[in-house]
Amino acid sequence: MDEGISRLPERQLLEHRDFIGLDYPALYMCKPKRGVKRDDSKETYKLPHRLIEKKRRDRINECIAQLKDLLPEHLKLTTLGHLEKAVVLELTLKHLKALTALTEQQHQKIIALQN
């Protein structure tokens, strides 16, 4: 790596245990109950909605970045330059299907050897 370019910190991968106990409904506490009259204008509720949407987009972008990091290098090299989000998702699906097929083949070989 070039000495003049500082290394970016490694992205911390999320695991299943990271999602246990997350309180997603708490993000939506700003929404008024249906049928309740409110004296505030709509502007009061736009900011929390924007924040909620930004957090949602940030989570999606972070997950896509983690998927990109997990992709094998040979798949990343099939495209030139920047990998778009849609391409990352397509390559991830392609890789998962290949892994699933390989696992199934190995499973069939094991069954054949046992018989």
N, CA, C and O of each residue as an XYZ file, in Angstrom:
460
protein
N       0.842     -1.182      0.000
C       0.000      0.000      0.000
C       0.882      1.238      0.000
O       1.994      1.206      0.528
N       0.408      2.311     -0.576
C       1.153      3.552     -0.656
C       1.363      4.126      0.735
O       0.431      4.175      1.537
N       2.578      4.557      1.021
C       2.908      5.075      2.347
C       2.176      6.380      2.664
O       1.906      6.674      3.829
N       1.855      7.165      1.625
C       1.224      8.459      1.826
C      -0.263      8.368      2.125
O      -0.866      9.335      2.592
N      -0.854      7.212      1.860
C      -2.292      7.052      2.077
C      -2.506      6.357      3.414
O      -1.998      5.259      3.643
N      -3.256      6.999      4.285
C      -3.516      6.376      5.583
C      -4.522      5.250      5.413
O      -5.430      5.330      4.585
N      -4.353      4.219      6.194
C      -5.225      3.047      6.123
C      -6.531      3.359      6.832
O      -6.535      3.876      7.950
N      -7.633      3.043      6.178
C      -8.941      3.240      6.794
C      -9.139      2.195      7.875
O      -8.649      1.075      7.735
N      -9.843      2.526      8.951
C     -10.072      1.528     10.002
C     -10.923      0.393      9.464
O     -11.797      0.594      8.621
N     -10.650     -0.811      9.972
C     -11.423     -1.976      9.565
C     -12.879     -1.785      9.982
O     -13.166     -1.332     11.090
N     -13.772     -2.129      9.098
C     -15.201     -2.011      9.383
C     -15.585     -3.151     10.313
O     -15.276     -4.311     10.041
N     -16.242     -2.830     11.383
C     -16.638     -3.845     12.340
C     -17.892     -4.535     11.827
O     -18.896     -3.882     11.541
N     -17.830     -5.860     11.713
C     -18.954     -6.614     11.197
C     -19.980     -6.854     12.288
O     -19.631     -7.128     13.436
N     -21.236     -6.749     11.925
C     -22.306     -7.017     12.862
C     -22.596     -8.507     12.878
O     -22.534     -9.171     11.843
N     -22.904     -9.021     14.030
C     -23.262    -10.419     14.162
C     -24.686    -10.499     14.679
O     -25.279     -9.492     15.065
N     -25.228    -11.712     14.681
C     -26.607    -11.913     15.113
C     -26.834    -11.354     16.518
O     -27.867    -10.743     16.790
N     -25.875    -11.564     17.393
C     -26.050    -11.100     18.785
C     -26.135     -9.575     18.873
O     -26.680     -9.040     19.838
N     -25.599     -8.870     17.867
C     -25.672     -7.407     17.866
C     -27.098     -6.908     17.678
O     -27.414     -5.782     18.063
N     -27.968     -7.736     17.089
C     -29.331     -7.319     16.809
C     -30.304     -7.709     17.926
O     -31.431     -7.216     17.967
N     -29.874     -8.584     18.822
C     -30.753     -9.026     19.903
C     -30.996     -7.861     20.851
O     -30.052     -7.212     21.303
N     -32.247     -7.601     21.146
C     -32.602     -6.557     22.092
C     -32.688     -5.160     21.498
O     -32.962     -4.203     22.222
N     -32.459     -5.021     20.188
C     -32.602     -3.698     19.578
C     -34.064     -3.284     19.619
O     -34.950     -4.082     19.314
N     -34.307     -2.078     19.985
C     -35.669     -1.593     20.143
C     -36.019     -0.690     18.972
O     -35.996      0.534     19.097
N     -36.345     -1.301     17.825
C     -36.676     -0.514     16.645
C     -37.939      0.325     16.834
O     -37.978      1.452     16.341
N     -38.984     -0.170     17.530
C     -40.170      0.677     17.703
C     -39.864      1.987     18.420
O     -40.588      2.966     18.241
N     -38.810      2.024     19.224
C     -38.474      3.263     19.928
C     -38.110      4.371     18.942
O     -38.239      5.553     19.263
N     -37.657      4.000     17.750
C     -37.333      5.012     16.749
C     -38.578      5.754     16.279
O     -38.488      6.879     15.788
N     -39.725      5.129     16.429
C     -40.963      5.679     15.886
C     -41.857      6.302     16.953
O     -43.050      6.497     16.718
N     -41.306      6.615     18.108
C     -42.088      7.167     19.204
C     -42.607      8.567     18.883
O     -43.524      9.041     19.554
N     -42.061      9.225     17.899
C     -42.467     10.589     17.571
C     -43.783     10.645     16.821
O     -44.404     11.704     16.727
N     -44.210      9.518     16.291
C     -45.437      9.527     15.505
C     -46.652      9.674     16.432
O     -46.725      9.012     17.467
N     -47.591     10.530     16.067
C     -48.773     10.713     16.909
C     -49.705      9.511     16.788
O     -49.703      8.797     15.785
N     -50.489      9.312     17.822
C     -51.483      8.240     17.776
C     -52.607      8.648     16.847
O     -52.953      9.825     16.747
N     -53.164      7.676     16.179
C     -54.237      7.940     15.226
C     -55.480      8.435     15.973
O     -55.830      7.911     17.030
N     -56.113      9.412     15.431
C     -57.337      9.929     16.026
C     -57.110     10.988     17.082
O     -58.069     11.596     17.558
N     -55.868     11.224     17.459
C     -55.568     12.231     18.472
C     -55.310     13.542     17.757
O     -54.479     13.614     16.852
N     -56.026     14.580     18.169
C     -55.814     15.890     17.562
C     -54.496     16.450     18.052
O     -54.122     16.296     19.215
N     -53.813     17.093     17.151
C     -52.562     17.716     17.547
C     -52.618     19.196     17.207
O     -53.138     19.608     16.170
N     -52.076     19.953     18.096
C     -52.061     21.387     17.893
C     -50.833     21.827     17.097
O     -50.808     22.915     16.521
N     -49.810     20.958     17.074
C     -48.572     21.307     16.389
C     -48.755     21.198     14.877
O     -49.631     20.484     14.388
N     -47.927     21.905     14.173
C     -47.967     21.834     12.712
C     -47.229     20.584     12.237
O     -46.566     19.905     13.021
N     -47.353     20.291     10.945
C     -46.661     19.143     10.369
C     -45.153     19.304     10.457
O     -44.422     18.315     10.505
N     -44.691     20.532     10.477
C     -43.249     20.782     10.526
C     -42.616     20.142     11.758
O     -41.459     19.725     11.710
N     -43.358     20.058     12.858
C     -42.842     19.463     14.087
C     -42.490     18.007     13.867
O     -41.554     17.502     14.488
N     -43.215     17.319     13.001
C     -43.029     15.887     12.809
C     -42.106     15.570     11.644
O     -41.703     14.419     11.477
N     -41.763     16.566     10.834
C     -40.883     16.305      9.701
C     -39.469     15.987     10.142
O     -38.833     15.103      9.568
N     -38.959     16.687     11.151
C     -37.590     16.467     11.599
C     -37.395     15.047     12.126
O     -36.464     14.370     11.689
N     -38.238     14.565     13.051
C     -38.042     13.179     13.504
C     -38.146     12.177     12.349
O     -37.411     11.190     12.314
N     -39.054     12.430     11.410
C     -39.185     11.523     10.271
C     -37.901     11.514      9.453
O     -37.444     10.456      9.021
N     -37.320     12.685      9.239
C     -36.057     12.765      8.492
C     -34.954     12.011      9.216
O     -34.158     11.314      8.586
N     -34.903     12.147     10.531
C     -33.876     11.445     11.311
C     -34.074      9.934     11.241
O     -33.110      9.180     11.106
N     -35.312      9.502     11.333
C     -35.615      8.072     11.248
C     -35.197      7.536      9.883
O     -34.573      6.478      9.792
N     -35.536      8.257      8.834
C     -35.170      7.828      7.482
C     -33.658      7.823      7.294
O     -33.116      6.926      6.649
N     -32.973      8.819      7.854
C     -31.519      8.867      7.742
C     -30.898      7.673      8.453
O     -29.967      7.063      7.926
N     -31.390      7.328      9.633
C     -30.874      6.160     10.352
C     -31.119      4.886      9.552
O     -30.260      4.007      9.499
N     -32.295      4.786      8.929
C     -32.621      3.609      8.126
C     -31.672      3.502      6.931
O     -31.140      2.430      6.642
N     -31.469      4.627      6.243
C     -30.554      4.629      5.096
C     -29.128      4.313      5.526
O     -28.410      3.593      4.832
N     -28.721      4.851      6.668
C     -27.374      4.579      7.179
C     -27.192      3.092      7.482
O     -26.144      2.518      7.187
N     -28.220      2.467      8.075
C     -28.138      1.023      8.360
C     -28.041      0.225      7.071
O     -27.252     -0.716      6.981
N     -28.837      0.592      6.074
C     -28.807     -0.101      4.784
C     -27.426      0.057      4.146
O     -26.840     -0.920      3.680
N     -26.914      1.274      4.126
C     -25.602      1.529      3.523
C     -24.486      0.780      4.245
O     -23.570      0.263      3.606
N     -24.560      0.720      5.561
C     -23.540     -0.003      6.332
C     -23.591     -1.500      6.034
O     -22.548     -2.140      5.905
N     -24.784     -2.058      5.925
C     -24.916     -3.483      5.604
C     -24.400     -3.780      4.199
O     -23.752     -4.803      3.980
N     -24.680     -2.905      3.260
C     -24.176     -3.092      1.896
C     -22.650     -3.001      1.890
O     -21.989     -3.757      1.178
N     -22.092     -2.092      2.668
C     -20.636     -1.973      2.757
C     -20.026     -3.237      3.357
O     -18.963     -3.680      2.925
N     -20.695     -3.815      4.350
C     -20.201     -5.054      4.947
C     -20.280     -6.207      3.949
O     -19.376     -7.040      3.888
N     -21.358     -6.257      3.168
C     -21.462     -7.285      2.130
C     -20.328     -7.128      1.113
O     -19.736     -8.114      0.673
N     -20.039     -5.896      0.752
C     -18.951     -5.630     -0.200
C     -17.629     -6.141      0.362
O     -16.832     -6.734     -0.365
N     -17.392     -5.914      1.656
C     -16.155     -6.383      2.284
C     -16.064     -7.907      2.306
O     -14.969     -8.467      2.248
N     -17.211     -8.575      2.391
C     -17.224    -10.038      2.461
C     -17.058    -10.709      1.096
O     -16.731    -11.893      1.020
N     -17.283     -9.955      0.028
C     -17.174    -10.539     -1.313
C     -15.733    -10.921     -1.622
O     -14.803    -10.200     -1.262
N     -15.551    -12.066     -2.293
C     -14.196    -12.442     -2.711
C     -13.654    -11.437     -3.729
O     -14.408    -10.822     -4.482
N     -12.350    -11.292     -3.731
C     -11.707    -10.302     -4.612
C     -12.004    -10.557     -6.081
O     -12.182     -9.607     -6.844
N     -12.063    -11.828     -6.495
C     -12.273    -12.098     -7.914
C     -13.647    -11.603     -8.391
O     -13.810    -11.273     -9.566
N     -14.623    -11.551     -7.493
C     -15.930    -11.004     -7.883
C     -15.890     -9.480     -7.949
O     -16.541     -8.871     -8.798
N     -15.136     -8.883     -7.064
C     -15.028     -7.421     -7.075
C     -14.335     -6.936     -8.343
O     -14.620     -5.842     -8.830
N     -13.431     -7.745     -8.874
C     -12.662     -7.355    -10.060
C     -13.457     -7.501    -11.349
O     -13.020     -7.048    -12.407
N     -14.638     -8.141    -11.264
C     -15.443     -8.301    -12.480
C     -16.042     -6.982    -12.942
O     -16.479     -6.866    -14.087
N     -16.067     -5.990    -12.062
C     -16.569     -4.668    -12.451
C     -15.414     -3.679    -12.389
O     -14.460     -3.863    -11.633
N     -15.512     -2.655    -13.175
C     -14.463     -1.645    -13.197
C     -14.826     -0.508    -12.253
O     -15.942      0.012    -12.295
N     -13.891     -0.127    -11.412
C     -14.102      1.036    -10.561
C     -15.033      0.777     -9.390
O     -15.018     -0.293     -8.781
N     -15.828      1.769     -9.095
C     -16.724      1.768     -7.933
C     -17.838      0.742     -8.081
O     -18.461      0.640     -9.137
N     -18.083     -0.008     -7.031
C     -19.187     -0.966     -7.031
C     -20.451     -0.266     -6.542
O     -20.513      0.197     -5.403
N     -21.440     -0.195     -7.395
C     -22.713      0.387     -6.989
C     -23.413     -0.564     -6.016
O     -23.108     -1.756     -5.968
N     -24.345     -0.025     -5.251
C     -25.065     -0.837     -4.268
C     -25.780     -2.010     -4.926
O     -25.743     -3.130     -4.415
N     -26.426     -1.757     -6.050
C     -27.152     -2.820     -6.742
C     -26.193     -3.912     -7.211
O     -26.524     -5.096     -7.155
N     -25.014     -3.520     -7.669
C     -24.022     -4.493     -8.120
C     -23.523     -5.319     -6.941
O     -23.336     -6.529     -7.065
N     -23.306     -4.671     -5.799
C     -22.875     -5.396     -4.599
C     -23.918     -6.446     -4.235
O     -23.573     -7.587     -3.928
N     -25.188     -6.064     -4.267
C     -26.253     -7.014     -3.940
C     -26.309     -8.156     -4.948
O     -26.481     -9.312     -4.561
N     -26.166     -7.846     -6.238
C     -26.187     -8.883     -7.273
C     -25.012     -9.843     -7.114
O     -25.181    -11.058     -7.217
N     -23.820     -9.300     -6.863
C     -22.646    -10.151     -6.684
C     -22.765    -11.011     -5.426
O     -22.327    -12.161     -5.411
N     -23.358    -10.451     -4.378
C     -23.565    -11.218     -3.146
C     -24.507    -12.381     -3.407
O     -24.251    -13.497     -2.955
N     -25.596    -12.135     -4.132
C     -26.527    -13.215     -4.477
C     -25.838    -14.285     -5.313
O     -26.010    -15.478     -5.064
N     -25.066    -13.862     -6.296
C     -24.337    -14.799     -7.153
C     -23.400    -15.660     -6.311
O     -23.340    -16.876     -6.491
N     -22.673    -15.031     -5.395
C     -21.725    -15.752     -4.546
C     -22.449    -16.722     -3.609
O     -22.015    -17.861     -3.439
N     -23.540    -16.276     -3.007
C     -24.300    -17.155     -2.104
C     -24.876    -18.359     -2.844
O     -24.873    -19.473     -2.320
N     -25.367    -18.137     -4.054
C     -25.885    -19.256     -4.851
C     -24.778    -20.241     -5.185
O     -24.994    -21.452     -5.142
N     -23.588    -19.733     -5.519
C     -22.458    -20.609     -5.820
C     -22.045    -21.402     -4.583
O     -21.761    -22.597     -4.677
N     -22.012    -20.747     -3.432
C     -21.668    -21.440     -2.188
C     -22.710    -22.493     -1.834
O     -22.366    -23.583     -1.376
N     -23.978    -22.171     -2.046
C     -25.049    -23.118     -1.762
C     -24.941    -24.339     -2.669
O     -25.106    -25.472     -2.215
N     -24.665    -24.110     -3.940
C     -24.518    -25.220     -4.882
C     -23.318    -26.086     -4.506
O     -23.403    -27.313     -4.554
N     -22.212    -25.466     -4.136
C     -21.019    -26.204     -3.727
C     -21.288    -27.031     -2.474
O     -20.886    -28.191     -2.390
N     -21.960    -26.438     -1.514
C     -22.310    -27.154     -0.283
C     -23.202    -28.342     -0.589
O     -23.019    -29.417     -0.018
N     -24.159    -28.163     -1.479
C     -25.062    -29.252     -1.855
C     -24.291    -30.380     -2.544
O     -24.543    -31.555     -2.279
N     -23.353    -30.025     -3.428
C     -22.538    -31.038     -4.090
C     -21.719    -31.831     -3.084
O     -21.637    -33.056     -3.169
N     -21.115    -31.133     -2.134
C     -20.314    -31.805     -1.111
C     -21.191    -32.707     -0.249
O     -20.781    -33.804      0.131
N     -22.377    -32.247      0.049
C     -23.309    -33.050      0.838
C     -23.682    -34.334      0.091
O     -23.745    -35.412      0.683
N     -23.926    -34.205     -1.207
C     -24.260    -35.377     -2.026
C     -23.088    -36.355     -2.074
O     -23.303    -37.566     -2.025
N     -21.857    -35.857     -2.168
C     -20.674    -36.721     -2.180
C     -20.545    -37.467     -0.860
O     -20.208    -38.651     -0.842
N     -20.811    -36.780      0.239
C     -20.722    -37.408      1.556
C     -21.743    -38.538      1.668
O     -21.430    -39.621      2.162
N     -22.957    -38.277      1.208
C     -24.013    -39.293      1.255
C     -23.620    -40.485      0.383
O     -23.820    -41.632      0.780
N     -23.059    -40.223     -0.807
C     -22.633    -41.300     -1.705
C     -21.532    -42.123     -1.082
O     -21.536    -43.347     -1.217
N     -20.589    -41.496     -0.405
C     -19.496    -42.222      0.237
C     -19.987    -43.050      1.419
O     -19.469    -44.137      1.674
N     -20.972    -42.548      2.130
C     -21.511    -43.287      3.276
C     -22.255    -44.535      2.816
O     -22.277    -45.545      3.519
N     -22.863    -44.464      1.636
C     -23.591    -45.625      1.104
C     -22.594    -46.537      0.431
O     -22.972    -47.584     -0.094
